[in-house]
Amino acid sequence: MIKTYTLFLLMALCTLSFGARAQYAPGNDGGSVKIFKPPYPNPATSRITFELQKNSDKHYALIVYNFLGKKMEEIKDIPYRTELNLDNYYTGIYIYQLRDQTGNIAESGKFNVIKN
């Protein structure tokens, strides 16, 4: 019974913490600009590529979580293009966060992994 409540609580926290919201940096025209291009290919099988919109003076960390909230990968000070090897990933939905130097979420999203 406790395991059921724990699993439910963990799933609820993941949904609240890692919802598919994205924060945007203000653009020059007063609008907003995404920092990341959408990861590709999505769905992915063996590799997925994350790419910044443009080279930036800011330093970001890329953190990937599985849908239960377990941290799968953390890459600090990511380069313009980052490719993740998905050999240790199972089929499912994964959440990524792009965090700035202060630890604030600059952008987040999700991607799918499909294994045969």
A tleap script that builds the chain and sets N, CA, C and O, in Angstrom:
source leaprc.protein.ff14SB
mol = sequence {
  NMET ILE LYS THR TYR THR LEU PHE LEU LEU
  MET ALA LEU CYS THR LEU SER PHE GLY ALA
  ARG ALA GLN TYR ALA PRO GLY ASN ASP GLY
  GLY SER VAL LYS ILE PHE LYS PRO PRO TYR
  PRO ASN PRO ALA THR SER ARG ILE THR PHE
  GLU LEU GLN LYS ASN SER ASP LYS HIE TYR
  ALA LEU ILE VAL TYR ASN PHE LEU GLY LYS
  LYS MET GLU GLU ILE LYS ASP ILE PRO TYR
  ARG THR GLU LEU ASN LEU ASP ASN TYR TYR
  THR GLY ILE TYR ILE TYR GLN LEU ARG ASP
  GLN THR GLY ASN ILE ALA GLU SER GLY LYS
  PHE ASN VAL ILE LYS CASN
}
set mol.1.N position { 0.832 -1.188 0.000 }
set mol.1.CA position { 0.000 0.000 0.000 }
set mol.1.C position { 0.879 1.255 0.000 }
set mol.1.O position { 0.597 2.215 -0.716 }
set mol.2.N position { 1.939 1.241 0.802 }
set mol.2.CA position { 2.837 2.393 0.860 }
set mol.2.C position { 3.551 2.559 -0.475 }
set mol.2.O position { 3.774 3.687 -0.917 }
set mol.3.N position { 3.915 1.451 -1.127 }
set mol.3.CA position { 4.579 1.527 -2.424 }
set mol.3.C position { 3.681 2.215 -3.452 }
set mol.3.O position { 4.157 3.003 -4.269 }
set mol.4.N position { 2.390 1.916 -3.407 }
set mol.4.CA position { 1.449 2.526 -4.341 }
set mol.4.C position { 1.395 4.028 -4.132 }
set mol.4.O position { 1.445 4.793 -5.095 }
set mol.5.N position { 1.292 4.457 -2.870 }
set mol.5.CA position { 1.252 5.888 -2.577 }
set mol.5.C position { 2.554 6.573 -2.961 }
set mol.5.O position { 2.539 7.691 -3.476 }
set mol.6.N position { 3.667 5.919 -2.716 }
set mol.6.CA position { 4.966 6.489 -3.064 }
set mol.6.C position { 5.090 6.668 -4.567 }
set mol.6.O position { 5.541 7.715 -5.031 }
set mol.7.N position { 4.695 5.656 -5.332 }
set mol.7.CA position { 4.749 5.739 -6.781 }
set mol.7.C position { 3.828 6.841 -7.293 }
set mol.7.O position { 4.209 7.615 -8.171 }
set mol.8.N position { 2.622 6.912 -6.747 }
set mol.8.CA position { 1.682 7.951 -7.146 }
set mol.8.C position { 2.233 9.337 -6.846 }
set mol.8.O position { 2.133 10.238 -7.679 }
set mol.9.N position { 2.817 9.517 -5.657 }
set mol.9.CA position { 3.389 10.794 -5.265 }
set mol.9.C position { 4.555 11.171 -6.183 }
set mol.9.O position { 4.670 12.324 -6.598 }
set mol.10.N position { 5.407 10.213 -6.495 }
set mol.10.CA position { 6.542 10.465 -7.385 }
set mol.10.C position { 6.076 10.879 -8.769 }
set mol.10.O position { 6.630 11.806 -9.361 }
set mol.11.N position { 5.061 10.201 -9.291 }
set mol.11.CA position { 4.536 10.550 -10.613 }
set mol.11.C position { 3.906 11.943 -10.594 }
set mol.11.O position { 4.062 12.706 -11.547 }
set mol.12.N position { 3.198 12.276 -9.517 }
set mol.12.CA position { 2.584 13.600 -9.412 }
set mol.12.C position { 3.655 14.686 -9.348 }
set mol.12.O position { 3.511 15.733 -9.979 }
set mol.13.N position { 4.720 14.448 -8.597 }
set mol.13.CA position { 5.802 15.426 -8.502 }
set mol.13.C position { 6.509 15.601 -9.836 }
set mol.13.O position { 6.868 16.719 -10.207 }
set mol.14.N position { 6.710 14.510 -10.558 }
set mol.14.CA position { 7.344 14.600 -11.881 }
set mol.14.C position { 6.490 15.429 -12.822 }
set mol.14.O position { 7.004 16.246 -13.586 }
set mol.15.N position { 5.195 15.217 -12.764 }
set mol.15.CA position { 4.291 15.955 -13.633 }
set mol.15.C position { 4.330 17.441 -13.301 }
set mol.15.O position { 4.350 18.277 -14.203 }
set mol.16.N position { 4.339 17.772 -12.019 }
set mol.16.CA position { 4.374 19.171 -11.618 }
set mol.16.C position { 5.723 19.805 -11.897 }
set mol.16.O position { 5.788 20.941 -12.366 }
set mol.17.N position { 6.804 19.084 -11.615 }
set mol.17.CA position { 8.143 19.652 -11.741 }
set mol.17.C position { 8.619 19.717 -13.173 }
set mol.17.O position { 9.296 20.670 -13.560 }
set mol.18.N position { 8.275 18.716 -13.965 }
set mol.18.CA position { 8.850 18.601 -15.293 }
set mol.18.C position { 7.816 18.708 -16.393 }
set mol.18.O position { 7.998 18.138 -17.468 }
set mol.19.N position { 6.746 19.420 -16.147 }
set mol.19.CA position { 5.721 19.573 -17.170 }
set mol.19.C position { 6.330 20.126 -18.446 }
set mol.19.O position { 7.420 20.695 -18.412 }
set mol.20.N position { 5.663 19.974 -19.543 }
set mol.20.CA position { 6.219 20.358 -20.840 }
set mol.20.C position { 6.141 21.861 -21.045 }
set mol.20.O position { 5.734 22.331 -22.107 }
set mol.21.N position { 6.526 22.601 -20.039 }
set mol.21.CA position { 6.553 24.043 -20.189 }
set mol.21.C position { 7.946 24.454 -20.625 }
set mol.21.O position { 8.927 23.780 -20.312 }
set mol.22.N position { 8.026 25.522 -21.322 }
set mol.22.CA position { 9.320 26.052 -21.736 }
set mol.22.C position { 9.365 27.513 -21.365 }
set mol.22.O position { 8.403 28.251 -21.574 }
set mol.23.N position { 10.474 27.921 -20.821 }
set mol.23.CA position { 10.665 29.319 -20.537 }
set mol.23.C position { 11.472 29.905 -21.679 }
set mol.23.O position { 12.270 29.205 -22.303 }
set mol.24.N position { 11.276 31.148 -21.946 }
set mol.24.CA position { 11.900 31.765 -23.098 }
set mol.24.C position { 12.723 32.970 -22.674 }
set mol.24.O position { 12.397 33.658 -21.707 }
set mol.25.N position { 13.766 33.202 -23.398 }
set mol.25.CA position { 14.595 34.382 -23.181 }
set mol.25.C position { 14.024 35.512 -24.025 }
set mol.25.O position { 13.573 35.279 -25.146 }
set mol.26.N position { 14.037 36.733 -23.502 }
set mol.26.CA position { 13.492 37.831 -24.293 }
set mol.26.C position { 14.335 38.069 -25.538 }
set mol.26.O position { 15.563 38.001 -25.494 }
set mol.27.N position { 13.665 38.345 -26.641 }
set mol.27.CA position { 14.352 38.619 -27.894 }
set mol.27.C position { 14.566 40.111 -28.074 }
set mol.27.O position { 14.090 40.908 -27.265 }
set mol.28.N position { 15.271 40.495 -29.115 }
set mol.28.CA position { 15.549 41.899 -29.387 }
set mol.28.C position { 14.294 42.668 -29.762 }
set mol.28.O position { 14.210 43.875 -29.532 }
set mol.29.N position { 13.319 41.975 -30.338 }
set mol.29.CA position { 12.101 42.645 -30.782 }
set mol.29.C position { 11.030 42.691 -29.702 }
set mol.29.O position { 9.884 43.035 -29.988 }
set mol.30.N position { 11.383 42.351 -28.469 }
set mol.30.CA position { 10.416 42.349 -27.391 }
set mol.30.C position { 9.678 41.036 -27.279 }
set mol.30.O position { 8.997 40.799 -26.281 }
set mol.31.N position { 9.796 40.154 -28.299 }
set mol.31.CA position { 9.166 38.840 -28.263 }
set mol.31.C position { 10.039 37.883 -27.462 }
set mol.31.O position { 10.887 38.315 -26.682 }
set mol.32.N position { 9.834 36.611 -27.652 }
set mol.32.CA position { 10.635 35.644 -26.940 }
set mol.32.C position { 11.285 34.679 -27.923 }
set mol.32.O position { 10.742 34.391 -28.989 }
set mol.33.N position { 12.458 34.187 -27.540 }
set mol.33.CA position { 13.246 33.328 -28.406 }
set mol.33.C position { 13.583 32.056 -27.640 }
set mol.33.O position { 14.032 32.116 -26.495 }
set mol.34.N position { 13.367 30.907 -28.270 }
set mol.34.CA position { 13.750 29.646 -27.649 }
set mol.34.C position { 15.263 29.525 -27.688 }
set mol.34.O position { 15.903 29.975 -28.638 }
set mol.35.N position { 15.829 28.925 -26.665 }
set mol.35.CA position { 17.269 28.745 -26.573 }
set mol.35.C position { 17.690 27.500 -27.344 }
set mol.35.O position { 18.725 27.496 -28.012 }
set mol.36.N position { 16.887 26.449 -27.250 }
set mol.36.CA position { 17.168 25.173 -27.891 }
set mol.36.C position { 16.316 25.009 -29.139 }
set mol.36.O position { 15.163 25.438 -29.171 }
set mol.37.N position { 16.879 24.394 -30.155 }
set mol.37.CA position { 16.065 23.866 -31.242 }
set mol.37.C position { 15.442 22.584 -30.706 }
set mol.37.O position { 16.003 21.987 -29.787 }
set mol.38.N position { 14.314 22.136 -31.235 }
set mol.38.CA position { 13.755 20.860 -30.749 }
set mol.38.C position { 14.771 19.727 -30.962 }
set mol.38.O position { 15.420 19.667 -32.006 }
set mol.39.N position { 14.911 18.826 -29.969 }
set mol.39.CA position { 15.865 17.720 -30.142 }
set mol.39.C position { 15.449 16.834 -31.309 }
set mol.39.O position { 14.260 16.655 -31.573 }
set mol.40.N position { 16.431 16.287 -32.000 }
set mol.40.CA position { 16.142 15.454 -33.167 }
set mol.40.C position { 17.081 14.279 -33.217 }
set mol.40.O position { 18.193 14.391 -32.701 }
set mol.41.N position { 16.707 13.146 -33.809 }
set mol.41.CA position { 15.343 12.822 -34.239 }
set mol.41.C position { 14.475 12.534 -33.017 }
set mol.41.O position { 14.976 12.097 -31.981 }
set mol.42.N position { 13.213 12.773 -33.139 }
set mol.42.CA position { 12.288 12.520 -32.052 }
set mol.42.C position { 11.040 11.886 -32.648 }
set mol.42.O position { 10.300 12.575 -33.351 }
set mol.43.N position { 10.776 10.626 -32.406 }
set mol.43.CA position { 11.406 9.716 -31.448 }
set mol.43.C position { 12.788 9.251 -31.919 }
set mol.43.O position { 13.076 9.202 -33.114 }
set mol.44.N position { 13.622 8.915 -30.949 }
set mol.44.CA position { 14.995 8.494 -31.217 }
set mol.44.C position { 15.164 7.016 -30.875 }
set mol.44.O position { 14.399 6.453 -30.091 }
set mol.45.N position { 16.176 6.403 -31.476 }
set mol.45.CA position { 16.451 4.995 -31.188 }
set mol.45.C position { 17.816 4.794 -30.545 }
set mol.45.O position { 17.920 4.093 -29.538 }
set mol.46.N position { 18.862 5.389 -31.100 }
set mol.46.CA position { 20.203 5.168 -30.572 }
set mol.46.C position { 20.924 6.456 -30.170 }
set mol.46.O position { 21.787 6.432 -29.292 }
set mol.47.N position { 20.583 7.562 -30.796 }
set mol.47.CA position { 21.201 8.854 -30.494 }
set mol.47.C position { 20.166 9.961 -30.658 }
set mol.47.O position { 19.238 9.855 -31.460 }
set mol.48.N position { 20.349 11.039 -29.870 }
set mol.48.CA position { 19.515 12.223 -30.026 }
set mol.48.C position { 20.423 13.441 -29.935 }
set mol.48.O position { 21.377 13.462 -29.158 }
set mol.49.N position { 20.116 14.449 -30.733 }
set mol.49.CA position { 20.953 15.640 -30.807 }
set mol.49.C position { 20.208 16.839 -30.246 }
set mol.49.O position { 19.054 17.093 -30.590 }
set mol.50.N position { 20.897 17.576 -29.367 }
set mol.50.CA position { 20.401 18.833 -28.820 }
set mol.50.C position { 21.266 19.939 -29.403 }
set mol.50.O position { 22.491 19.824 -29.450 }
set mol.51.N position { 20.625 21.001 -29.841 }
set mol.51.CA position { 21.366 22.076 -30.492 }
set mol.51.C position { 20.841 23.424 -30.005 }
set mol.51.O position { 19.634 23.665 -29.985 }
set mol.52.N position { 21.768 24.295 -29.615 }
set mol.52.CA position { 21.393 25.653 -29.235 }
set mol.52.C position { 21.017 26.427 -30.488 }
set mol.52.O position { 21.519 26.135 -31.573 }
set mol.53.N position { 20.137 27.412 -30.347 }
set mol.53.CA position { 19.724 28.220 -31.493 }
set mol.53.C position { 20.917 28.953 -32.104 }
set mol.53.O position { 21.028 29.054 -33.326 }
set mol.54.N position { 21.794 29.457 -31.267 }
set mol.54.CA position { 22.985 30.157 -31.746 }
set mol.54.C position { 24.047 30.061 -30.656 }
set mol.54.O position { 23.743 29.767 -29.500 }
set mol.55.N position { 25.275 30.309 -31.033 }
set mol.55.CA position { 26.336 30.313 -30.032 }
set mol.55.C position { 26.052 31.412 -29.027 }
set mol.55.O position { 25.679 32.525 -29.398 }
set mol.56.N position { 26.228 31.096 -27.758 }
set mol.56.CA position { 25.859 32.016 -26.704 }
set mol.56.C position { 27.021 32.209 -25.744 }
set mol.56.O position { 27.841 31.312 -25.554 }
set mol.57.N position { 27.079 33.385 -25.145 }
set mol.57.CA position { 28.089 33.646 -24.126 }
set mol.57.C position { 27.730 32.925 -22.826 }
set mol.57.O position { 28.594 32.659 -21.991 }
set mol.58.N position { 26.459 32.619 -22.673 }
set mol.58.CA position { 26.002 31.961 -21.451 }
set mol.58.C position { 26.393 30.489 -21.473 }
set mol.58.O position { 26.541 29.884 -22.535 }
set mol.59.N position { 26.555 29.929 -20.286 }
set mol.59.CA position { 26.875 28.512 -20.149 }
set mol.59.C position { 25.648 27.808 -19.569 }
set mol.59.O position { 25.063 28.259 -18.584 }
set mol.60.N position { 25.276 26.704 -20.195 }
set mol.60.CA position { 24.102 25.955 -19.776 }
set mol.60.C position { 24.480 24.520 -19.439 }
set mol.60.O position { 25.477 23.991 -19.931 }
set mol.61.N position { 23.669 23.906 -18.595 }
set mol.61.CA position { 23.796 22.480 -18.296 }
set mol.61.C position { 22.550 21.786 -18.843 }
set mol.61.O position { 21.442 22.315 -18.752 }
set mol.62.N position { 22.743 20.607 -19.407 }
set mol.62.CA position { 21.644 19.795 -19.915 }
set mol.62.C position { 21.447 18.636 -18.958 }
set mol.62.O position { 22.384 17.886 -18.686 }
set mol.63.N position { 20.231 18.483 -18.443 }
set mol.63.CA position { 19.910 17.395 -17.519 }
set mol.63.C position { 18.744 16.615 -18.113 }
set mol.63.O position { 17.748 17.197 -18.543 }
set mol.64.N position { 18.880 15.289 -18.131 }
set mol.64.CA position { 17.839 14.414 -18.673 }
set mol.64.C position { 17.329 13.519 -17.556 }
set mol.64.O position { 18.117 12.920 -16.825 }
set mol.65.N position { 16.009 13.428 -17.424 }
set mol.65.CA position { 15.349 12.595 -16.417 }
set mol.65.C position { 14.452 11.590 -17.129 }
set mol.65.O position { 13.902 11.876 -18.192 }
set mol.66.N position { 14.311 10.396 -16.523 }
set mol.66.CA position { 13.291 9.494 -17.049 }
set mol.66.C position { 11.945 9.964 -16.513 }
set mol.66.O position { 11.892 10.907 -15.724 }
set mol.67.N position { 10.863 9.324 -16.928 }
set mol.67.CA position { 9.537 9.818 -16.564 }
set mol.67.C position { 9.233 9.660 -15.079 }
set mol.67.O position { 8.302 10.284 -14.568 }
set mol.68.N position { 10.003 8.837 -14.386 }
set mol.68.CA position { 9.812 8.686 -12.942 }
set mol.68.C position { 10.655 9.670 -12.136 }
set mol.68.O position { 10.594 9.682 -10.906 }
set mol.69.N position { 11.441 10.496 -12.828 }
set mol.69.CA position { 12.203 11.521 -12.143 }
set mol.69.C position { 13.645 11.154 -11.838 }
set mol.69.O position { 14.351 11.929 -11.192 }
set mol.70.N position { 14.097 9.991 -12.288 }
set mol.70.CA position { 15.486 9.588 -12.061 }
set mol.70.C position { 16.383 10.321 -13.055 }
set mol.70.O position { 16.110 10.339 -14.255 }
set mol.71.N position { 17.456 10.924 -12.544 }
set mol.71.CA position { 18.394 11.629 -13.407 }
set mol.71.C position { 19.180 10.615 -14.228 }
set mol.71.O position { 19.843 9.736 -13.679 }
set mol.72.N position { 19.100 10.747 -15.541 }
set mol.72.CA position { 19.775 9.821 -16.440 }
set mol.72.C position { 21.111 10.371 -16.924 }
set mol.72.O position { 22.055 9.617 -17.159 }
set mol.73.N position { 21.182 11.673 -17.069 }
set mol.73.CA position { 22.357 12.292 -17.688 }
set mol.73.C position { 22.447 13.739 -17.224 }
set mol.73.O position { 21.428 14.410 -17.062 }
set mol.74.N position { 23.664 14.214 -17.012 }
set mol.74.CA position { 23.887 15.637 -16.748 }
set mol.74.C position { 25.170 16.047 -17.449 }
set mol.74.O position { 26.236 15.479 -17.211 }
set mol.75.N position { 25.052 17.031 -18.308 }
set mol.75.CA position { 26.210 17.535 -19.040 }
set mol.75.C position { 26.334 19.017 -18.714 }
set mol.75.O position { 25.472 19.817 -19.075 }
set mol.76.N position { 27.402 19.368 -18.035 }
set mol.76.CA position { 27.615 20.764 -17.664 }
set mol.76.C position { 28.364 21.476 -18.771 }
set mol.76.O position { 29.196 20.886 -19.460 }
set mol.77.N position { 28.060 22.747 -18.930 }
set mol.77.CA position { 28.714 23.604 -19.920 }
set mol.77.C position { 28.657 22.975 -21.315 }
set mol.77.O position { 29.682 22.716 -21.946 }
set mol.78.N position { 27.430 22.741 -21.769 }
set mol.78.CA position { 27.231 22.049 -23.052 }
set mol.78.C position { 27.735 22.895 -24.213 }
set mol.78.O position { 27.651 24.123 -24.179 }
set mol.79.N position { 28.259 22.232 -25.242 }
set mol.79.CA position { 28.661 22.959 -26.448 }
set mol.79.C position { 27.440 23.311 -27.295 }
set mol.79.O position { 26.309 22.986 -26.936 }
set mol.80.N position { 27.682 23.972 -28.413 }
set mol.80.CA position { 26.612 24.387 -29.328 }
set mol.80.C position { 25.747 23.202 -29.744 }
set mol.80.O position { 24.523 23.323 -29.795 }
set mol.81.N position { 26.366 22.056 -30.043 }
set mol.81.CA position { 25.635 20.846 -30.433 }
set mol.81.C position { 26.065 19.709 -29.508 }
set mol.81.O position { 27.257 19.467 -29.318 }
set mol.82.N position { 25.088 19.020 -28.939 }
set mol.82.CA position { 25.351 17.916 -28.027 }
set mol.82.C position { 24.588 16.691 -28.503 }
set mol.82.O position { 23.391 16.767 -28.779 }
set mol.83.N position { 25.276 15.570 -28.597 }
set mol.83.CA position { 24.638 14.331 -29.026 }
set mol.83.C position { 24.709 13.329 -27.872 }
set mol.83.O position { 25.782 13.057 -27.335 }
set mol.84.N position { 23.545 12.787 -27.502 }
set mol.84.CA position { 23.480 11.793 -26.425 }
set mol.84.C position { 23.380 10.397 -27.013 }
set mol.84.O position { 22.613 10.152 -27.944 }
set mol.85.N position { 24.161 9.495 -26.460 }
set mol.85.CA position { 24.080 8.085 -26.805 }
set mol.85.C position { 22.961 7.477 -25.955 }
set mol.85.O position { 22.966 7.627 -24.734 }
set mol.86.N position { 22.020 6.804 -26.575 }
set mol.86.CA position { 20.849 6.279 -25.869 }
set mol.86.C position { 20.936 4.774 -25.606 }
set mol.86.O position { 19.909 4.132 -25.388 }
set mol.87.N position { 22.133 4.205 -25.621 }
set mol.87.CA position { 22.286 2.765 -25.385 }
set mol.87.C position { 21.763 2.337 -24.022 }
set mol.87.O position { 21.218 1.241 -23.896 }
set mol.88.N position { 21.914 3.180 -22.991 }
set mol.88.CA position { 21.478 2.843 -21.637 }
set mol.88.C position { 20.059 3.319 -21.326 }
set mol.88.O position { 19.632 3.288 -20.172 }
set mol.89.N position { 19.341 3.753 -22.338 }
set mol.89.CA position { 17.974 4.236 -22.160 }
set mol.89.C position { 16.999 3.153 -22.618 }
set mol.89.O position { 17.268 2.419 -23.569 }
set mol.90.N position { 15.860 3.067 -21.923 }
set mol.90.CA position { 14.803 2.149 -22.314 }
set mol.90.C position { 13.762 2.901 -23.130 }
set mol.90.O position { 13.780 4.131 -23.181 }
set mol.91.N position { 12.862 2.174 -23.764 }
set mol.91.CA position { 11.749 2.788 -24.470 }
set mol.91.C position { 10.925 3.602 -23.485 }
set mol.91.O position { 10.588 3.121 -22.403 }
set mol.92.N position { 10.606 4.824 -23.854 }
set mol.92.CA position { 9.790 5.658 -22.980 }
set mol.92.C position { 9.963 7.137 -23.257 }
set mol.92.O position { 10.609 7.540 -24.225 }
set mol.93.N position { 9.379 7.922 -22.396 }
set mol.93.CA position { 9.422 9.373 -22.493 }
set mol.93.C position { 10.463 9.890 -21.504 }
set mol.93.O position { 10.528 9.443 -20.359 }
set mol.94.N position { 11.267 10.831 -21.963 }
set mol.94.CA position { 12.304 11.440 -21.135 }
set mol.94.C position { 12.122 12.949 -21.139 }
set mol.94.O position { 11.702 13.539 -22.135 }
set mol.95.N position { 12.442 13.554 -20.018 }
set mol.95.CA position { 12.316 14.994 -19.831 }
set mol.95.C position { 13.712 15.597 -19.831 }
set mol.95.O position { 14.615 15.071 -19.181 }
set mol.96.N position { 13.896 16.692 -20.550 }
set mol.96.CA position { 15.182 17.394 -20.491 }
set mol.96.C position { 14.977 18.791 -19.927 }
set mol.96.O position { 13.924 19.406 -20.094 }
set mol.97.N position { 16.010 19.270 -19.257 }
set mol.97.CA position { 16.023 20.633 -18.745 }
set mol.97.C position { 17.330 21.292 -19.152 }
set mol.97.O position { 18.397 20.683 -19.081 }
set mol.98.N position { 17.234 22.512 -19.568 }
set mol.98.CA position { 18.392 23.336 -19.846 }
set mol.98.C position { 18.456 24.346 -18.708 }
set mol.98.O position { 17.562 25.177 -18.549 }
set mol.99.N position { 19.523 24.265 -17.922 }
set mol.99.CA position { 19.649 25.140 -16.759 }
set mol.99.C position { 20.788 26.123 -16.962 }
set mol.99.O position { 21.826 25.785 -17.531 }
set mol.100.N position { 20.578 27.352 -16.484 }
set mol.100.CA position { 21.633 28.354 -16.594 }
set mol.100.C position { 22.620 28.196 -15.443 }
set mol.100.O position { 22.499 27.271 -14.640 }
set mol.101.N position { 23.595 29.098 -15.362 }
set mol.101.CA position { 24.662 28.985 -14.366 }
set mol.101.C position { 24.156 29.090 -12.935 }
set mol.101.O position { 24.793 28.571 -12.019 }
set mol.102.N position { 23.022 29.753 -12.728 }
set mol.102.CA position { 22.477 29.898 -11.388 }
set mol.102.C position { 21.569 28.731 -10.999 }
set mol.102.O position { 21.070 28.677 -9.875 }
set mol.103.N position { 21.355 27.793 -11.936 }
set mol.103.CA position { 20.526 26.628 -11.653 }
set mol.103.C position { 19.072 26.795 -12.032 }
set mol.103.O position { 18.278 25.871 -11.849 }
set mol.104.N position { 18.703 27.953 -12.557 }
set mol.104.CA position { 17.320 28.175 -12.990 }
set mol.104.C position { 17.058 27.458 -14.306 }
set mol.104.O position { 17.941 27.362 -15.158 }
set mol.105.N position { 15.847 26.959 -14.462 }
set mol.105.CA position { 15.469 26.285 -15.700 }
set mol.105.C position { 15.255 27.334 -16.781 }
set mol.105.O position { 14.369 28.181 -16.672 }
set mol.106.N position { 16.080 27.269 -17.832 }
set mol.106.CA position { 15.939 28.190 -18.955 }
set mol.106.C position { 14.951 27.641 -19.971 }
set mol.106.O position { 14.262 28.399 -20.653 }
set mol.107.N position { 14.886 26.306 -20.068 }
set mol.107.CA position { 13.983 25.662 -21.013 }
set mol.107.C position { 13.838 24.198 -20.622 }
set mol.107.O position { 14.748 23.612 -20.036 }
set mol.108.N position { 12.700 23.616 -20.945 }
set mol.108.CA position { 12.500 22.190 -20.692 }
set mol.108.C position { 11.601 21.622 -21.783 }
set mol.108.O position { 10.911 22.351 -22.496 }
set mol.109.N position { 11.634 20.312 -21.887 }
set mol.109.CA position { 10.807 19.648 -22.891 }
set mol.109.C position { 10.922 18.148 -22.733 }
set mol.109.O position { 11.428 17.661 -21.722 }
set mol.110.N position { 10.457 17.419 -23.721 }
set mol.110.CA position { 10.486 15.954 -23.627 }
set mol.110.C position { 10.864 15.376 -24.973 }
set mol.110.O position { 10.761 16.032 -26.010 }
set mol.111.N position { 11.307 14.121 -24.931 }
set mol.111.CA position { 11.578 13.374 -26.144 }
set mol.111.C position { 11.265 11.917 -25.890 }
set mol.111.O position { 11.229 11.469 -24.744 }
set mol.112.N position { 11.039 11.181 -26.961 }
set mol.112.CA position { 10.699 9.757 -26.880 }
set mol.112.C position { 11.874 8.903 -27.343 }
set mol.112.O position { 12.604 9.264 -28.266 }
set mol.113.N position { 12.038 7.754 -26.673 }
set mol.113.CA position { 13.012 6.769 -27.085 }
set mol.113.C position { 12.244 5.515 -27.444 }
set mol.113.O position { 11.389 5.064 -26.681 }
set mol.114.N position { 12.547 4.948 -28.605 }
set mol.114.CA position { 11.901 3.726 -29.050 }
set mol.114.C position { 12.989 2.688 -29.330 }
set mol.114.O position { 13.883 2.914 -30.146 }
set mol.115.N position { 12.903 1.564 -28.651 }
set mol.115.CA position { 13.853 0.461 -28.863 }
set mol.115.C position { 13.099 -0.730 -29.427 }
set mol.115.O position { 11.938 -0.956 -29.085 }
set mol.116.N position { 13.748 -1.479 -30.277 }
set mol.116.CA position { 13.116 -2.677 -30.864 }
set mol.116.C position { 13.342 -3.875 -29.992 }
set mol.116.O position { 12.888 -4.971 -30.319 }
savepdb mol mol.pdb
quit
